[in-house]
Amino acid sequence: MLTAENVKNYIESSLPCEHVQVEGDDGHHFHALIVSAEFTGKNMVQQHQLVYKSLGDRMKQEIHALSMKTLTPEQWASQS
């Protein structure tokens, strides 16, 4: 069964991130907070596409739902 930690590791291994937090305990539905400089200058759809790309075929096979909040480091710092 896929864990939140697995999803976190998949994202971090393919996308340079300052912070990643993933929650979910049923093995198929997850919620993620992802902070990456790669998001700078991109709209929300483009940011989410980067995350989906980092997960590859897992989004089609193992992960049934992933809701996410994507932030640049500047946006993350302003929320703290």
Contacts in CASP RR format, 6 or more apart in sequence:
PFRMAT RR
TARGET T0000
AUTHOR 0000-0000-0000
METHOD contacts of the structure
MODEL  1
MLTAENVKNYIESSLPCEHVQVEGDDGHHFHALIVSAEFTGKNMVQQHQL
VYKSLGDRMKQEIHALSMKTLTPEQWASQS
1 27 0 8 1.000
2 27 0 8 1.000
2 28 0 8 1.000
2 58 0 8 1.000
2 62 0 8 1.000
2 63 0 8 1.000
3 27 0 8 1.000
4 22 0 8 1.000
4 23 0 8 1.000
4 24 0 8 1.000
4 25 0 8 1.000
4 30 0 8 1.000
5 22 0 8 1.000
7 22 0 8 1.000
7 30 0 8 1.000
7 32 0 8 1.000
7 55 0 8 1.000
7 58 0 8 1.000
7 63 0 8 1.000
7 66 0 8 1.000
8 20 0 8 1.000
8 21 0 8 1.000
8 22 0 8 1.000
8 32 0 8 1.000
10 54 0 8 1.000
10 55 0 8 1.000
10 58 0 8 1.000
11 17 0 8 1.000
11 20 0 8 1.000
11 22 0 8 1.000
11 32 0 8 1.000
11 34 0 8 1.000
11 51 0 8 1.000
11 54 0 8 1.000
11 55 0 8 1.000
12 20 0 8 1.000
13 54 0 8 1.000
14 53 0 8 1.000
14 54 0 8 1.000
14 55 0 8 1.000
15 34 0 8 1.000
15 36 0 8 1.000
15 38 0 8 1.000
15 50 0 8 1.000
15 51 0 8 1.000
15 54 0 8 1.000
16 36 0 8 1.000
16 37 0 8 1.000
16 38 0 8 1.000
17 34 0 8 1.000
17 35 0 8 1.000
17 36 0 8 1.000
18 35 0 8 1.000
18 36 0 8 1.000
18 37 0 8 1.000
18 73 0 8 1.000
18 76 0 8 1.000
19 33 0 8 1.000
19 34 0 8 1.000
19 35 0 8 1.000
19 76 0 8 1.000
20 32 0 8 1.000
20 33 0 8 1.000
20 34 0 8 1.000
20 35 0 8 1.000
21 32 0 8 1.000
21 33 0 8 1.000
22 30 0 8 1.000
22 31 0 8 1.000
22 32 0 8 1.000
22 33 0 8 1.000
23 30 0 8 1.000
23 31 0 8 1.000
23 32 0 8 1.000
24 30 0 8 1.000
24 31 0 8 1.000
28 62 0 8 1.000
28 63 0 8 1.000
28 64 0 8 1.000
28 65 0 8 1.000
29 64 0 8 1.000
29 65 0 8 1.000
29 66 0 8 1.000
30 63 0 8 1.000
30 65 0 8 1.000
30 66 0 8 1.000
30 67 0 8 1.000
31 66 0 8 1.000
31 67 0 8 1.000
31 68 0 8 1.000
32 51 0 8 1.000
32 66 0 8 1.000
32 67 0 8 1.000
32 68 0 8 1.000
32 69 0 8 1.000
33 68 0 8 1.000
33 69 0 8 1.000
33 71 0 8 1.000
34 51 0 8 1.000
34 68 0 8 1.000
34 69 0 8 1.000
34 70 0 8 1.000
34 71 0 8 1.000
35 70 0 8 1.000
35 71 0 8 1.000
35 72 0 8 1.000
35 73 0 8 1.000
35 75 0 8 1.000
35 76 0 8 1.000
36 50 0 8 1.000
36 70 0 8 1.000
36 72 0 8 1.000
36 73 0 8 1.000
37 72 0 8 1.000
37 73 0 8 1.000
38 50 0 8 1.000
39 47 0 8 1.000
39 50 0 8 1.000
39 70 0 8 1.000
39 71 0 8 1.000
39 72 0 8 1.000
40 72 0 8 1.000
40 74 0 8 1.000
41 72 0 8 1.000
42 50 0 8 1.000
44 70 0 8 1.000
47 70 0 8 1.000
48 68 0 8 1.000
48 70 0 8 1.000
51 66 0 8 1.000
51 68 0 8 1.000
51 70 0 8 1.000
52 59 0 8 1.000
55 63 0 8 1.000
55 66 0 8 1.000
59 66 0 8 1.000
71 79 0 8 1.000
END
